[in-house]
Amino acid sequence: MAEVAQKVDDAGGMIGHLKATLARTDIRMLSTTATNTEVSVKLSPQSEVLINLILIVFMVDENDLLAWAEEVMASLQQ
């Protein structure tokens, strides 16, 4: 977020708000067979993370802002 804020500032833009929400979900696999009515539940060692960026910015090209946000999201996947 600080990186996006710096890029907006460097471009002469104005920041209204830069916010992010983060939600983590555990993944569970449920399974059964045709001959077995019991359902087994297994917890995955991985979880899913959803990040929402809310960028309220003025006087910056929308495509530049989108590119900067995508850079931030790509850096989180490493």
Biopython code that builds the backbone (N, CA, C, O; Angstrom):
import numpy as np
from Bio.PDB.StructureBuilder import StructureBuilder

atoms = [
    (1, "MET", "N", (0.830, -1.186, 0.000)),
    (1, "MET", "CA", (0.000, 0.000, 0.000)),
    (1, "MET", "C", (0.873, 1.248, 0.000)),
    (1, "MET", "O", (0.570, 2.232, -0.674)),
    (2, "ALA", "N", (1.951, 1.195, 0.757)),
    (2, "ALA", "CA", (2.854, 2.350, 0.805)),
    (2, "ALA", "C", (3.478, 2.589, -0.564)),
    (2, "ALA", "O", (3.717, 3.731, -0.957)),
    (3, "GLU", "N", (3.738, 1.507, -1.283)),
    (3, "GLU", "CA", (4.312, 1.626, -2.623)),
    (3, "GLU", "C", (3.340, 2.327, -3.577)),
    (3, "GLU", "O", (3.749, 3.193, -4.351)),
    (4, "VAL", "N", (2.071, 1.960, -3.526)),
    (4, "VAL", "CA", (1.058, 2.622, -4.365)),
    (4, "VAL", "C", (0.936, 4.090, -3.966)),
    (4, "VAL", "O", (0.863, 4.967, -4.826)),
    (5, "ALA", "N", (0.916, 4.353, -2.672)),
    (5, "ALA", "CA", (0.811, 5.743, -2.198)),
    (5, "ALA", "C", (1.974, 6.579, -2.711)),
    (5, "ALA", "O", (1.790, 7.728, -3.114)),
    (6, "GLN", "N", (3.167, 6.003, -2.696)),
    (6, "GLN", "CA", (4.342, 6.733, -3.181)),
    (6, "GLN", "C", (4.237, 7.005, -4.681)),
    (6, "GLN", "O", (4.584, 8.092, -5.141)),
    (7, "LYS", "N", (3.765, 6.033, -5.434)),
    (7, "LYS", "CA", (3.622, 6.208, -6.884)),
    (7, "LYS", "C", (2.573, 7.276, -7.194)),
    (7, "LYS", "O", (2.757, 8.079, -8.109)),
    (8, "VAL", "N", (1.487, 7.288, -6.445)),
    (8, "VAL", "CA", (0.460, 8.315, -6.634)),
    (8, "VAL", "C", (1.054, 9.689, -6.334)),
    (8, "VAL", "O", (0.846, 10.640, -7.088)),
    (9, "ASP", "N", (1.783, 9.786, -5.248)),
    (9, "ASP", "CA", (2.419, 11.046, -4.863)),
    (9, "ASP", "C", (3.422, 11.492, -5.927)),
    (9, "ASP", "O", (3.445, 12.664, -6.304)),
    (10, "ASP", "N", (4.248, 10.566, -6.412)),
    (10, "ASP", "CA", (5.237, 10.881, -7.450)),
    (10, "ASP", "C", (4.580, 11.356, -8.741)),
    (10, "ASP", "O", (5.153, 12.170, -9.464)),
    (11, "ALA", "N", (3.385, 10.856, -9.034)),
    (11, "ALA", "CA", (2.662, 11.235, -10.252)),
    (11, "ALA", "C", (1.881, 12.535, -10.076)),
    (11, "ALA", "O", (1.236, 13.005, -11.013)),
    (12, "GLY", "N", (1.939, 13.116, -8.876)),
    (12, "GLY", "CA", (1.213, 14.366, -8.622)),
    (12, "GLY", "C", (-0.253, 14.168, -8.306)),
    (12, "GLY", "O", (-1.040, 15.113, -8.369)),
    (13, "GLY", "N", (-0.623, 12.955, -7.969)),
    (13, "GLY", "CA", (-2.020, 12.656, -7.653)),
    (13, "GLY", "C", (-2.371, 12.977, -6.216)),
    (13, "GLY", "O", (-1.514, 13.322, -5.404)),
    (14, "MET", "N", (-3.667, 12.854, -5.924)),
    (14, "MET", "CA", (-4.194, 13.089, -4.578)),
    (14, "MET", "C", (-4.864, 11.811, -4.086)),
    (14, "MET", "O", (-5.644, 11.196, -4.813)),
    (15, "ILE", "N", (-4.565, 11.417, -2.868)),
    (15, "ILE", "CA", (-5.138, 10.201, -2.302)),
    (15, "ILE", "C", (-6.337, 10.558, -1.441)),
    (15, "ILE", "O", (-6.242, 11.361, -0.513)),
    (16, "GLY", "N", (-7.469, 9.942, -1.768)),
    (16, "GLY", "CA", (-8.648, 10.041, -0.909)),
    (16, "GLY", "C", (-8.545, 8.965, 0.160)),
    (16, "GLY", "O", (-8.532, 9.260, 1.355)),
    (17, "HIS", "N", (-8.473, 7.707, -0.284)),
    (17, "HIS", "CA", (-8.315, 6.560, 0.609)),
    (17, "HIS", "C", (-7.581, 5.448, -0.123)),
    (17, "HIS", "O", (-7.806, 5.226, -1.313)),
    (18, "LEU", "N", (-6.722, 4.766, 0.571)),
    (18, "LEU", "CA", (-6.162, 3.495, 0.123)),
    (18, "LEU", "C", (-6.475, 2.509, 1.234)),
    (18, "LEU", "O", (-5.969, 2.633, 2.349)),
    (19, "LYS", "N", (-7.304, 1.539, 0.924)),
    (19, "LYS", "CA", (-7.696, 0.561, 1.937)),
    (19, "LYS", "C", (-7.598, -0.833, 1.348)),
    (19, "LYS", "O", (-7.628, -1.016, 0.131)),
    (20, "ALA", "N", (-7.481, -1.796, 2.221)),
    (20, "ALA", "CA", (-7.480, -3.196, 1.795)),
    (20, "ALA", "C", (-8.222, -4.013, 2.836)),
    (20, "ALA", "O", (-8.168, -3.731, 4.033)),
    (21, "THR", "N", (-8.913, -5.027, 2.354)),
    (21, "THR", "CA", (-9.519, -6.000, 3.255)),
    (21, "THR", "C", (-8.899, -7.356, 2.932)),
    (21, "THR", "O", (-8.550, -7.641, 1.786)),
    (22, "LEU", "N", (-8.772, -8.168, 3.943)),
    (22, "LEU", "CA", (-8.157, -9.478, 3.798)),
    (22, "LEU", "C", (-9.056, -10.504, 4.476)),
    (22, "LEU", "O", (-9.436, -10.349, 5.637)),
    (23, "ALA", "N", (-9.388, -11.552, 3.732)),
    (23, "ALA", "CA", (-10.203, -12.633, 4.301)),
    (23, "ALA", "C", (-9.530, -13.960, 4.005)),
    (23, "ALA", "O", (-9.144, -14.223, 2.867)),
    (24, "ARG", "N", (-9.389, -14.794, 5.021)),
    (24, "ARG", "CA", (-8.788, -16.111, 4.850)),
    (24, "ARG", "C", (-9.850, -17.181, 5.067)),
    (24, "ARG", "O", (-10.636, -17.114, 6.011)),
    (25, "THR", "N", (-9.859, -18.161, 4.184)),
    (25, "THR", "CA", (-10.819, -19.253, 4.273)),
    (25, "THR", "C", (-10.068, -20.576, 4.296)),
    (25, "THR", "O", (-9.223, -20.834, 3.439)),
    (26, "ASP", "N", (-10.376, -21.404, 5.271)),
    (26, "ASP", "CA", (-9.824, -22.753, 5.293)),
    (26, "ASP", "C", (-10.575, -23.588, 4.262)),
    (26, "ASP", "O", (-11.776, -23.410, 4.060)),
    (27, "ILE", "N", (-9.870, -24.484, 3.624)),
    (27, "ILE", "CA", (-10.474, -25.311, 2.580)),
    (27, "ILE", "C", (-10.671, -26.718, 3.124)),
    (27, "ILE", "O", (-9.740, -27.327, 3.652)),
    (28, "ARG", "N", (-11.890, -27.229, 2.992)),
    (28, "ARG", "CA", (-12.228, -28.572, 3.451)),
    (28, "ARG", "C", (-12.758, -29.389, 2.280)),
    (28, "ARG", "O", (-13.539, -28.898, 1.465)),
    (29, "MET", "N", (-12.323, -30.637, 2.209)),
    (29, "MET", "CA", (-12.816, -31.534, 1.180)),
    (29, "MET", "C", (-13.774, -32.526, 1.833)),
    (29, "MET", "O", (-13.421, -33.190, 2.807)),
    (30, "LEU", "N", (-14.962, -32.620, 1.303)),
    (30, "LEU", "CA", (-15.954, -33.571, 1.795)),
    (30, "LEU", "C", (-16.116, -34.645, 0.731)),
    (30, "LEU", "O", (-16.236, -34.339, -0.456)),
    (31, "SER", "N", (-16.118, -35.917, 1.160)),
    (31, "SER", "CA", (-16.243, -36.991, 0.175)),
    (31, "SER", "C", (-16.990, -38.184, 0.761)),
    (31, "SER", "O", (-17.030, -38.401, 1.972)),
    (32, "THR", "N", (-17.570, -38.932, -0.142)),
    (32, "THR", "CA", (-18.238, -40.176, 0.212)),
    (32, "THR", "C", (-18.223, -41.077, -1.023)),
    (32, "THR", "O", (-17.894, -40.623, -2.120)),
    (33, "THR", "N", (-18.569, -42.325, -0.851)),
    (33, "THR", "CA", (-18.651, -43.248, -1.987)),
    (33, "THR", "C", (-20.087, -43.701, -2.147)),
    (33, "THR", "O", (-20.933, -43.461, -1.285)),
    (34, "ALA", "N", (-20.346, -44.353, -3.251)),
    (34, "ALA", "CA", (-21.710, -44.826, -3.509)),
    (34, "ALA", "C", (-22.140, -45.893, -2.518)),
    (34, "ALA", "O", (-23.330, -46.039, -2.240)),
    (35, "THR", "N", (-21.185, -46.637, -1.985)),
    (35, "THR", "CA", (-21.534, -47.727, -1.066)),
    (35, "THR", "C", (-21.450, -47.308, 0.400)),
    (35, "THR", "O", (-21.827, -48.073, 1.287)),
    (36, "ASN", "N", (-20.969, -46.125, 0.650)),
    (36, "ASN", "CA", (-20.785, -45.667, 2.022)),
    (36, "ASN", "C", (-21.568, -44.371, 2.219)),
    (36, "ASN", "O", (-21.379, -43.412, 1.471)),
    (37, "THR", "N", (-22.436, -44.338, 3.209)),
    (37, "THR", "CA", (-23.221, -43.128, 3.441)),
    (37, "THR", "C", (-22.514, -42.146, 4.374)),
    (37, "THR", "O", (-22.990, -41.030, 4.585)),
    (38, "GLU", "N", (-21.385, -42.560, 4.926)),
    (38, "GLU", "CA", (-20.628, -41.681, 5.819)),
    (38, "GLU", "C", (-19.811, -40.688, 4.984)),
    (38, "GLU", "O", (-19.205, -41.059, 3.979)),
    (39, "VAL", "N", (-19.806, -39.446, 5.407)),
    (39, "VAL", "CA", (-19.052, -38.404, 4.706)),
    (39, "VAL", "C", (-17.773, -38.114, 5.490)),
    (39, "VAL", "O", (-17.808, -37.855, 6.693)),
    (40, "SER", "N", (-16.652, -38.163, 4.787)),
    (40, "SER", "CA", (-15.397, -37.821, 5.452)),
    (40, "SER", "C", (-15.051, -36.374, 5.122)),
    (40, "SER", "O", (-15.311, -35.889, 4.020)),
    (41, "VAL", "N", (-14.462, -35.703, 6.097)),
    (41, "VAL", "CA", (-14.084, -34.306, 5.937)),
    (41, "VAL", "C", (-12.588, -34.201, 6.198)),
    (41, "VAL", "O", (-12.096, -34.608, 7.250)),
    (42, "LYS", "N", (-11.870, -33.646, 5.220)),
    (42, "LYS", "CA", (-10.428, -33.463, 5.370)),
    (42, "LYS", "C", (-10.111, -31.982, 5.207)),
    (42, "LYS", "O", (-10.592, -31.330, 4.281)),
    (43, "LEU", "N", (-9.298, -31.464, 6.116)),
    (43, "LEU", "CA", (-8.866, -30.076, 6.061)),
    (43, "LEU", "C", (-7.629, -29.988, 5.182)),
    (43, "LEU", "O", (-6.652, -30.705, 5.401)),
    (44, "SER", "N", (-7.669, -29.117, 4.195)),
    (44, "SER", "CA", (-6.528, -28.921, 3.311)),
    (44, "SER", "C", (-5.417, -28.191, 4.063)),
    (44, "SER", "O", (-5.700, -27.332, 4.897)),
    (45, "PRO", "N", (-4.156, -28.522, 3.778)),
    (45, "PRO", "CA", (-3.052, -27.796, 4.433)),
    (45, "PRO", "C", (-2.940, -26.357, 3.917)),
    (45, "PRO", "O", (-2.230, -25.538, 4.500)),
    (46, "GLN", "N", (-3.637, -26.058, 2.835)),
    (46, "GLN", "CA", (-3.610, -24.712, 2.269)),
    (46, "GLN", "C", (-4.897, -23.986, 2.620)),
    (46, "GLN", "O", (-5.915, -24.606, 2.931)),
    (47, "SER", "N", (-4.835, -22.666, 2.566)),
    (47, "SER", "CA", (-6.040, -21.871, 2.736)),
    (47, "SER", "C", (-6.132, -20.897, 1.578)),
    (47, "SER", "O", (-5.158, -20.672, 0.860)),
    (48, "GLU", "N", (-7.286, -20.334, 1.409)),
    (48, "GLU", "CA", (-7.527, -19.361, 0.345)),
    (48, "GLU", "C", (-7.552, -17.980, 0.966)),
    (48, "GLU", "O", (-8.145, -17.780, 2.025)),
    (49, "VAL", "N", (-6.906, -17.021, 0.307)),
    (49, "VAL", "CA", (-6.870, -15.656, 0.809)),
    (49, "VAL", "C", (-7.458, -14.741, -0.254)),
    (49, "VAL", "O", (-7.063, -14.796, -1.419)),
    (50, "LEU", "N", (-8.392, -13.908, 0.148)),
    (50, "LEU", "CA", (-9.011, -12.933, -0.745)),
    (50, "LEU", "C", (-8.625, -11.543, -0.266)),
    (50, "LEU", "O", (-8.863, -11.186, 0.887)),
    (51, "ILE", "N", (-8.027, -10.763, -1.157)),
    (51, "ILE", "CA", (-7.630, -9.397, -0.834)),
    (51, "ILE", "C", (-8.393, -8.451, -1.747)),
    (51, "ILE", "O", (-8.368, -8.600, -2.969)),
    (52, "ASN", "N", (-9.065, -7.485, -1.157)),
    (52, "ASN", "CA", (-9.747, -6.440, -1.917)),
    (52, "ASN", "C", (-9.017, -5.131, -1.689)),
    (52, "ASN", "O", (-8.781, -4.732, -0.548)),
    (53, "LEU", "N", (-8.664, -4.471, -2.766)),
    (53, "LEU", "CA", (-8.050, -3.146, -2.667)),
    (53, "LEU", "C", (-9.093, -2.097, -3.005)),
    (53, "LEU", "O", (-9.823, -2.222, -3.988)),
    (54, "ILE", "N", (-9.153, -1.075, -2.191)),
    (54, "ILE", "CA", (-10.038, 0.055, -2.427)),
    (54, "ILE", "C", (-9.140, 1.275, -2.574)),
    (54, "ILE", "O", (-8.540, 1.732, -1.601)),
    (55, "LEU", "N", (-9.049, 1.796, -3.783)),
    (55, "LEU", "CA", (-8.153, 2.907, -4.056)),
    (55, "LEU", "C", (-8.979, 4.091, -4.552)),
    (55, "LEU", "O", (-9.469, 4.092, -5.681)),
    (56, "ILE", "N", (-9.125, 5.088, -3.701)),
    (56, "ILE", "CA", (-9.809, 6.317, -4.088)),
    (56, "ILE", "C", (-8.725, 7.357, -4.303)),
    (56, "ILE", "O", (-8.137, 7.880, -3.356)),
    (57, "VAL", "N", (-8.475, 7.643, -5.581)),
    (57, "VAL", "CA", (-7.353, 8.492, -5.961)),
    (57, "VAL", "C", (-7.817, 9.471, -7.030)),
    (57, "VAL", "O", (-8.631, 9.127, -7.888)),
    (58, "PHE", "N", (-7.301, 10.678, -6.973)),
    (58, "PHE", "CA", (-7.647, 11.725, -7.932)),
    (58, "PHE", "C", (-6.400, 12.176, -8.685)),
    (58, "PHE", "O", (-5.282, 12.104, -8.175)),
    (59, "MET", "N", (-6.619, 12.637, -9.896)),
    (59, "MET", "CA", (-5.578, 13.235, -10.742)),
    (59, "MET", "C", (-4.472, 12.257, -11.128)),
    (59, "MET", "O", (-3.315, 12.646, -11.287)),
    (60, "VAL", "N", (-4.842, 10.972, -11.279)),
    (60, "VAL", "CA", (-3.907, 9.948, -11.752)),
    (60, "VAL", "C", (-4.643, 9.157, -12.826)),
    (60, "VAL", "O", (-5.830, 8.862, -12.687)),
    (61, "ASP", "N", (-3.938, 8.820, -13.888)),
    (61, "ASP", "CA", (-4.541, 8.036, -14.958)),
    (61, "ASP", "C", (-5.009, 6.684, -14.412)),
    (61, "ASP", "O", (-4.273, 6.001, -13.700)),
    (62, "GLU", "N", (-6.218, 6.318, -14.749)),
    (62, "GLU", "CA", (-6.818, 5.079, -14.239)),
    (62, "GLU", "C", (-5.982, 3.849, -14.600)),
    (62, "GLU", "O", (-5.841, 2.935, -13.788)),
    (63, "ASN", "N", (-5.432, 3.823, -15.811)),
    (63, "ASN", "CA", (-4.616, 2.679, -16.240)),
    (63, "ASN", "C", (-3.339, 2.573, -15.421)),
    (63, "ASN", "O", (-2.897, 1.468, -15.107)),
    (64, "ASP", "N", (-2.738, 3.713, -15.069)),
    (64, "ASP", "CA", (-1.549, 3.695, -14.222)),
    (64, "ASP", "C", (-1.884, 3.134, -12.849)),
    (64, "ASP", "O", (-1.153, 2.302, -12.312)),
    (65, "LEU", "N", (-2.984, 3.591, -12.290)),
    (65, "LEU", "CA", (-3.407, 3.140, -10.965)),
    (65, "LEU", "C", (-3.668, 1.635, -10.968)),
    (65, "LEU", "O", (-3.267, 0.929, -10.043)),
    (66, "LEU", "N", (-4.336, 1.151, -12.002)),
    (66, "LEU", "CA", (-4.607, -0.281, -12.117)),
    (66, "LEU", "C", (-3.299, -1.072, -12.214)),
    (66, "LEU", "O", (-3.154, -2.116, -11.578)),
    (67, "ALA", "N", (-2.356, -0.576, -13.002)),
    (67, "ALA", "CA", (-1.060, -1.256, -13.146)),
    (67, "ALA", "C", (-0.324, -1.311, -11.815)),
    (67, "ALA", "O", (0.267, -2.337, -11.477)),
    (68, "TRP", "N", (-0.354, -0.228, -11.060)),
    (68, "TRP", "CA", (0.324, -0.205, -9.754)),
    (68, "TRP", "C", (-0.324, -1.195, -8.794)),
    (68, "TRP", "O", (0.371, -1.903, -8.065)),
    (69, "ALA", "N", (-1.650, -1.246, -8.792)),
    (69, "ALA", "CA", (-2.360, -2.185, -7.922)),
    (69, "ALA", "C", (-2.030, -3.626, -8.311)),
    (69, "ALA", "O", (-1.849, -4.479, -7.441)),
    (70, "GLU", "N", (-1.952, -3.897, -9.611)),
    (70, "GLU", "CA", (-1.609, -5.241, -10.068)),
    (70, "GLU", "C", (-0.188, -5.615, -9.666)),
    (70, "GLU", "O", (0.077, -6.776, -9.353)),
    (71, "GLU", "N", (0.728, -4.652, -9.668)),
    (71, "GLU", "CA", (2.092, -4.907, -9.218)),
    (71, "GLU", "C", (2.109, -5.329, -7.741)),
    (71, "GLU", "O", (2.820, -6.255, -7.349)),
    (72, "VAL", "N", (1.319, -4.632, -6.949)),
    (72, "VAL", "CA", (1.236, -4.962, -5.516)),
    (72, "VAL", "C", (0.701, -6.374, -5.345)),
    (72, "VAL", "O", (1.257, -7.162, -4.579)),
    (73, "MET", "N", (-0.374, -6.699, -6.053)),
    (73, "MET", "CA", (-0.959, -8.026, -5.914)),
    (73, "MET", "C", (0.016, -9.110, -6.389)),
    (73, "MET", "O", (0.103, -10.170, -5.768)),
    (74, "ALA", "N", (0.743, -8.860, -7.472)),
    (74, "ALA", "CA", (1.722, -9.830, -7.977)),
    (74, "ALA", "C", (2.846, -10.051, -6.960)),
    (74, "ALA", "O", (3.318, -11.176, -6.795)),
    (75, "SER", "N", (3.271, -8.999, -6.288)),
    (75, "SER", "CA", (4.345, -9.142, -5.308)),
    (75, "SER", "C", (3.914, -9.979, -4.116)),
    (75, "SER", "O", (4.755, -10.596, -3.463)),
    (76, "LEU", "N", (2.625, -10.013, -3.820)),
    (76, "LEU", "CA", (2.119, -10.813, -2.702)),
    (76, "LEU", "C", (2.103, -12.308, -3.026)),
    (76, "LEU", "O", (2.063, -13.137, -2.118)),
    (77, "GLN", "N", (2.132, -12.648, -4.289)),
    (77, "GLN", "CA", (2.067, -14.061, -4.692)),
    (77, "GLN", "C", (3.429, -14.728, -4.666)),
    (77, "GLN", "O", (3.518, -15.940, -4.862)),
    (78, "GLN", "N", (4.479, -13.982, -4.432)),
    (78, "GLN", "CA", (5.829, -14.542, -4.441)),
    (78, "GLN", "C", (6.200, -15.164, -3.131)),
    (78, "GLN", "O", (7.309, -15.679, -2.984)),
]
sb = StructureBuilder()
sb.init_structure("model")
sb.init_model(0)
sb.init_chain("A")
sb.init_seg("    ")
for serial, (resi, resn, name, xyz) in enumerate(atoms, 1):
    if name == "N":
        sb.init_residue(resn, " ", resi, " ")
    sb.init_atom(name, np.array(xyz, "f"), 0.0, 1.0, " ", f" {name:<3s}", serial, name[0])
structure = sb.get_structure()
